[in-house]
Amino acid sequence: MKITRLTVYQVDLPLEHPYWLSGGRLKFDTLDATLVRMDTDEGLTGWGEGTPWGHTYVPAHGPGIRAGIATMARFLLGLDPRRVLELERVMDQALPGHLYAKSPIDMACWDIAGQAAGLPIADLMGGGSRTGRSVASSVGARSVAETREVLARYRARGYIAHSVKIGGDVARDIARIRDVEAQRQDNEILLYDVNRGWSRAQALQVMRACPEVTFEQPCETLDDIAAIRPHHGAAVSVDESLVTLQDATRIARDGLAEIFGIKLNRVGGLTRAARMRDVALAHGIDMFVMATGGSVLADAEALHLAATIPDAACRAVWACQDMLTVDIAGGRGPRNTGGHLYLPEPPGLGVHPDAESLGAPEAVYA
């Protein structure tokens, strides 16, 4: 089997509500999605998606994905998409770094490999739990009142896991945490996500005031997290600083966190994320699995990885689909059902977009 064509689409994905990170430091209202169609000489077609969370969140942006694919495309044509490790090495030789640009290619390869084997990707990877994964909301609000409003909206949709965005103002953050904890419902999974929004001193103030909760990415770097680690008793999840396998091994070796937040687009796709999963499992570290952003295709990819994690070690899967005003797949694919996502049974990714929803391609490589 050989890759014969790569077709690249750019799609805007408007958010239903304006979205704030780090206490209002970053605001987003539309996501820039890149969809990749991969065709083969045996008639199988795979789809990949790369949707960074805007252009200012981390070192990743939509135009960069498309430029990266343009750089790598001629090296990929003619390769067997089922040989994901060979594709990984070829991409690294053609374009060192830029993992976020490689993620949609990796995703399309796994889609084709699953179809060729007649298995969902999660089964092909050796996992495939059919236990529903709790789907996590993303509460991008700035005040106590706004936080209550957004939480109520997600609870009405059945969500039981919530990632509450904080950071930027110590007193306001403590007040919001205490208010959310006071109204925490039975069996809810709560994570307070700082998105690198605190200095070391600010982090210690809040984490000492609220030691019973879990904080995600309280500071900018792993060095910052390591420096304050001995001085507080709160649980930590690492997100933005978990980019490479080397990051994962350092976090595990040095005991920097109890949880990995694995974002598939950021780390380069399923192939690389699976290695981080195994490091986490070997060290008793739980996981949240997330698309960085995007449509139900990106959510499905995250769900496939989550289904390869033992049920007890997978906290939740963050999904973006309920935050969007457009649906490029006509209701197909894994959707929120009582606060959970369930593994799709069709082979491969289990969902493909409607061609008419994508518009004309931005580039074709053949």
C-alpha positions as CSV (number, residue, x, y, z in Angstrom):
1,M,0.0,0.0,0.0
2,K,1.3,3.5,-0.9
3,I,0.3,7.1,-0.2
4,T,-0.7,8.6,-3.5
5,R,-2.2,12.0,-2.6
6,L,-2.4,14.4,0.3
7,T,-5.2,17.0,0.2
8,V,-5.1,19.8,2.8
9,Y,-8.1,21.9,3.9
10,Q,-8.3,24.9,6.1
11,V,-11.5,25.3,8.1
12,D,-12.5,28.0,10.7
13,L,-14.2,26.6,13.7
14,P,-16.1,29.4,15.6
15,L,-16.5,28.9,19.4
16,E,-20.0,29.2,20.8
17,H,-18.8,31.5,23.6
18,P,-15.7,33.7,23.9
19,Y,-13.1,31.7,25.8
20,W,-10.5,33.0,28.3
21,L,-7.3,31.6,29.7
22,S,-5.1,32.7,32.5
23,G,-7.7,35.0,34.0
24,G,-8.3,36.9,30.8
25,R,-4.7,37.1,29.6
26,L,-5.6,35.1,26.5
27,K,-8.9,35.3,24.6
28,F,-10.1,33.1,21.8
29,D,-13.3,33.0,19.6
30,T,-12.3,31.0,16.5
31,L,-10.0,28.0,15.9
32,D,-8.0,27.5,12.8
33,A,-8.3,23.8,11.8
34,T,-6.2,21.9,9.2
35,L,-7.8,18.8,7.8
36,V,-5.7,16.3,5.8
37,R,-7.1,13.7,3.5
38,M,-4.6,10.9,2.8
39,D,-5.4,8.6,-0.3
40,T,-3.7,5.3,-1.1
41,D,-3.3,3.1,-4.2
42,E,-5.6,0.5,-2.6
43,G,-8.6,2.8,-2.3
44,L,-8.4,3.5,1.4
45,T,-8.7,7.1,2.6
46,G,-7.5,8.3,6.0
47,W,-8.2,11.7,7.7
48,G,-6.2,13.7,10.1
49,E,-6.7,17.0,11.9
50,G,-4.5,19.5,13.5
51,T,-6.2,22.4,15.4
52,P,-4.0,24.4,17.8
53,W,-5.8,26.5,20.4
54,G,-5.3,29.8,18.5
55,H,-1.9,31.3,17.7
56,T,-0.9,32.6,21.1
57,Y,-1.4,29.6,23.5
58,V,1.7,27.5,22.8
59,P,4.3,27.4,19.9
60,A,1.8,26.1,17.4
61,H,-0.4,27.8,14.8
62,G,-2.6,26.8,11.9
63,P,-0.5,28.3,9.1
64,G,2.5,26.5,10.6
65,I,0.8,23.1,10.2
66,R,0.1,23.7,6.6
67,A,3.6,25.0,5.9
68,G,5.0,21.9,7.7
69,I,2.9,19.6,5.5
70,A,4.0,21.4,2.4
71,T,7.7,20.8,3.5
72,M,7.1,17.1,4.3
73,A,4.7,16.0,1.6
74,R,7.1,14.9,-1.2
75,F,8.9,12.7,1.3
76,L,5.7,11.0,2.3
77,L,4.3,10.1,-1.1
78,G,4.9,6.5,-2.0
79,L,5.3,5.3,1.6
80,D,3.1,2.7,3.3
81,P,0.9,4.6,5.8
82,R,0.6,1.5,7.9
83,R,4.3,1.7,8.8
84,V,3.8,4.5,11.3
85,L,7.3,4.3,12.7
86,E,8.8,4.7,9.3
87,L,6.6,7.7,8.6
88,E,7.6,9.2,11.9
89,R,11.3,8.9,11.1
90,V,10.8,10.3,7.6
91,M,8.9,13.3,8.9
92,D,11.7,14.0,11.5
93,Q,14.3,13.9,8.8
94,A,12.4,16.1,6.5
95,L,11.4,18.6,9.2
96,P,13.1,18.4,12.6
97,G,10.8,19.5,15.5
98,H,7.4,21.0,14.7
99,L,5.6,18.1,16.2
100,Y,2.2,19.8,15.9
101,A,2.6,19.8,12.1
102,K,3.2,16.1,12.1
103,S,0.2,15.1,14.2
104,P,-2.5,15.2,11.4
105,I,-0.3,13.0,9.2
106,D,0.2,10.5,12.0
107,M,-3.6,10.5,12.7
108,A,-4.4,9.8,9.0
109,C,-1.9,6.9,8.9
110,W,-3.5,5.3,12.0
111,D,-6.9,5.8,10.4
112,I,-5.8,3.9,7.3
113,A,-4.0,1.2,9.3
114,G,-7.2,0.5,11.3
115,Q,-9.3,0.3,8.2
116,A,-6.8,-2.1,6.6
117,A,-6.9,-4.3,9.6
118,G,-10.6,-4.0,10.1
119,L,-10.2,-2.7,13.6
120,P,-10.8,0.6,15.5
121,I,-7.5,2.4,16.1
122,A,-7.7,1.6,19.9
123,D,-8.0,-2.1,19.2
124,L,-5.1,-2.0,16.7
125,M,-3.0,-0.3,19.4
126,G,-3.7,-3.1,21.7
127,G,-6.3,-1.5,24.0
128,G,-9.9,-0.8,23.1
129,S,-11.7,-0.4,26.4
130,R,-15.4,0.0,25.8
131,T,-15.9,1.7,29.2
132,G,-17.2,5.2,28.6
133,R,-14.6,7.9,29.2
134,S,-15.8,10.9,31.2
135,V,-15.8,13.9,28.9
136,A,-14.2,17.0,30.5
137,S,-15.6,20.5,30.0
138,S,-13.3,23.5,29.7
139,V,-14.5,26.4,31.9
140,G,-12.8,29.5,30.5
141,A,-14.3,32.1,32.8
142,R,-12.9,35.0,34.8
143,S,-15.2,35.6,37.8
144,V,-17.1,33.5,40.4
145,A,-20.4,34.4,38.7
146,E,-19.2,33.5,35.2
147,T,-17.7,30.2,36.5
148,R,-21.0,29.2,38.1
149,E,-22.8,30.0,34.8
150,V,-20.4,28.0,32.6
151,L,-20.4,25.0,35.0
152,A,-24.2,25.0,35.1
153,R,-24.3,24.9,31.3
154,Y,-22.0,21.9,31.2
155,R,-23.7,20.1,34.0
156,A,-27.0,20.5,32.1
157,R,-25.3,18.6,29.3
158,G,-24.4,15.7,31.6
159,Y,-20.7,16.6,32.1
160,I,-19.1,15.3,35.3
161,A,-15.5,16.3,34.7
162,H,-14.5,20.0,34.6
163,S,-11.3,21.8,33.8
164,V,-11.7,25.2,35.5
165,K,-9.3,27.8,34.0
166,I,-7.7,30.1,36.6
167,G,-4.4,32.1,36.9
168,G,-3.5,35.7,36.9
169,D,-4.9,37.0,40.2
170,V,-4.2,35.2,43.5
171,A,-7.2,36.5,45.5
172,R,-9.6,35.9,42.6
173,D,-8.3,32.4,42.0
174,I,-8.6,31.4,45.6
175,A,-12.2,32.7,45.7
176,R,-13.2,30.9,42.5
177,I,-11.6,27.6,43.7
178,R,-13.4,27.8,47.1
179,D,-16.7,28.6,45.4
180,V,-16.5,25.7,43.0
181,E,-15.4,23.3,45.7
182,A,-18.4,24.4,47.8
183,Q,-20.8,23.4,45.1
184,R,-18.9,20.3,43.9
185,Q,-21.4,17.5,43.1
186,D,-21.0,13.8,43.9
187,N,-18.5,12.0,41.7
188,E,-17.4,15.1,39.9
189,I,-13.8,15.3,38.6
190,L,-12.3,18.8,39.0
191,L,-9.1,20.1,37.7
192,Y,-7.9,23.7,38.2
193,D,-5.9,24.7,35.1
194,V,-3.5,27.6,35.4
195,N,-2.2,27.4,31.9
196,R,1.2,28.7,33.1
197,G,-0.4,31.8,34.5
198,W,1.4,32.1,37.9
199,S,4.8,33.0,39.0
200,R,6.4,30.7,41.5
201,A,5.4,33.0,44.4
202,Q,1.8,33.2,43.2
203,A,1.6,29.5,42.7
204,L,2.7,28.8,46.3
205,Q,0.2,31.3,47.7
206,V,-2.8,29.6,46.0
207,M,-1.5,26.0,46.3
208,R,-0.9,26.4,50.0
209,A,-4.3,28.0,50.5
210,C,-6.1,25.2,48.6
211,P,-3.9,22.0,49.1
212,E,-6.8,19.6,48.7
213,V,-7.4,20.2,44.9
214,T,-5.4,19.3,41.7
215,F,-3.7,22.1,39.8
216,E,-2.6,21.8,36.1
217,Q,0.5,23.6,34.9
218,P,0.8,26.1,37.7
219,C,4.0,27.7,36.3
220,E,5.7,28.2,33.0
221,T,8.3,25.5,32.9
222,L,9.2,22.1,34.5
223,D,12.1,23.9,36.3
224,D,9.5,26.2,37.9
225,I,7.3,23.2,38.9
226,A,10.3,21.4,40.3
227,A,11.4,24.4,42.3
228,I,8.1,24.8,44.2
229,R,7.4,21.1,44.5
230,P,8.8,20.6,48.0
231,H,6.9,23.7,49.3
232,H,3.3,22.7,48.9
233,G,1.1,19.6,49.3
234,A,-1.3,19.9,46.3
235,A,-1.5,17.4,43.4
236,V,-0.1,18.5,40.1
237,S,-0.9,17.8,36.5
238,V,1.6,18.7,33.8
239,D,0.2,19.9,30.5
240,E,2.0,22.5,28.4
241,S,5.4,21.4,29.6
242,L,4.7,17.8,28.4
243,V,5.9,18.0,24.8
244,T,8.5,15.3,24.3
245,L,9.3,11.8,25.6
246,Q,12.2,13.4,27.4
247,D,9.7,15.7,29.3
248,A,7.7,12.6,30.3
249,T,10.7,10.7,31.6
250,R,11.9,13.7,33.6
251,I,8.5,14.3,35.2
252,A,8.3,10.6,36.1
253,R,11.9,10.3,37.3
254,D,11.8,13.5,39.4
255,G,8.3,13.0,40.8
256,L,7.1,16.4,39.5
257,A,3.4,15.4,38.9
258,E,0.7,12.9,39.7
259,I,-1.0,13.4,36.4
260,F,0.0,13.7,32.7
261,G,-2.2,16.0,30.5
262,I,-1.4,14.5,27.1
263,K,-2.5,16.7,24.2
264,L,-2.2,14.8,21.0
265,N,-1.6,17.7,18.5
266,R,1.1,19.2,20.8
267,V,3.1,15.9,21.2
268,G,2.9,14.9,17.6
269,G,0.1,12.4,17.4
270,L,-0.8,8.9,18.6
271,T,2.5,7.3,17.9
272,R,4.4,9.6,20.3
273,A,1.6,9.9,22.8
274,A,1.5,6.1,23.3
275,R,5.1,6.2,24.6
276,M,4.1,8.9,27.1
277,R,1.2,6.8,28.2
278,D,3.5,3.9,28.9
279,V,5.9,6.0,30.9
280,A,2.9,7.2,33.0
281,L,1.6,3.7,33.5
282,A,5.1,2.5,34.5
283,H,5.3,5.2,37.2
284,G,1.7,5.1,38.6
285,I,0.8,8.5,37.0
286,D,-2.8,9.0,35.9
287,M,-3.8,10.7,32.7
288,F,-6.1,13.2,31.1
289,V,-6.2,12.8,27.3
290,M,-7.0,15.8,25.1
291,A,-7.2,17.2,21.6
292,T,-5.6,20.6,21.7
293,G,-8.8,21.8,20.0
294,G,-10.8,20.9,17.0
295,S,-13.7,18.9,15.6
296,V,-15.1,15.5,16.5
297,L,-12.3,14.0,14.4
298,A,-9.7,15.3,16.9
299,D,-12.0,14.2,19.8
300,A,-12.2,10.7,18.3
301,E,-8.4,10.5,18.1
302,A,-8.1,11.4,21.8
303,L,-10.7,8.9,22.7
304,H,-8.8,6.1,20.9
305,L,-5.7,6.8,23.0
306,A,-7.8,7.0,26.2
307,A,-9.3,3.6,25.4
308,T,-5.8,2.1,25.5
309,I,-5.3,3.3,29.1
310,P,-6.6,1.1,31.9
311,D,-9.9,2.5,33.2
312,A,-8.6,3.4,36.6
313,A,-5.7,5.4,35.2
314,C,-7.7,7.6,32.8
315,R,-9.3,10.6,34.5
316,A,-11.2,12.0,31.6
317,V,-11.0,13.0,27.9
318,W,-11.4,16.7,27.1
319,A,-13.4,17.2,23.9
320,C,-14.0,20.5,22.0
321,Q,-17.0,19.6,19.9
322,D,-19.6,21.1,22.3
323,M,-17.8,24.4,22.2
324,L,-18.2,24.9,18.5
325,T,-21.0,26.3,16.4
326,V,-20.2,24.1,13.4
327,D,-20.1,20.4,12.9
328,I,-18.1,19.1,10.0
329,A,-19.2,15.5,10.4
330,G,-23.0,15.7,10.5
331,G,-23.5,14.3,14.0
332,R,-21.3,11.2,13.4
333,G,-18.5,10.0,15.6
334,P,-18.3,9.9,19.4
335,R,-20.7,12.3,21.0
336,N,-21.4,13.3,24.6
337,T,-23.7,10.7,26.0
338,G,-24.5,11.3,29.7
339,G,-21.2,12.9,30.3
340,H,-19.2,10.2,28.5
341,L,-17.7,9.4,25.1
342,Y,-17.9,5.8,23.8
343,L,-15.4,4.2,21.5
344,P,-16.6,4.1,17.9
345,E,-16.9,0.6,16.4
346,P,-16.1,1.2,12.7
347,P,-12.5,0.4,11.7
348,G,-9.9,3.2,11.8
349,L,-10.8,6.5,13.3
350,G,-14.5,5.8,13.1
351,V,-15.5,9.2,11.7
352,H,-14.8,11.2,8.5
353,P,-15.9,14.8,7.6
354,D,-18.5,15.8,5.1
355,A,-16.6,16.9,2.1
356,E,-19.1,19.8,1.4
357,S,-18.4,21.3,4.9
358,L,-14.7,21.7,4.1
359,G,-14.8,23.9,1.0
360,A,-12.1,23.9,-1.6
361,P,-8.7,22.4,-0.7
362,E,-5.9,24.7,0.1
363,A,-3.3,22.4,-1.3
364,V,-3.0,19.0,-3.1
365,Y,0.2,17.0,-3.1
366,A,0.4,14.0,-5.5
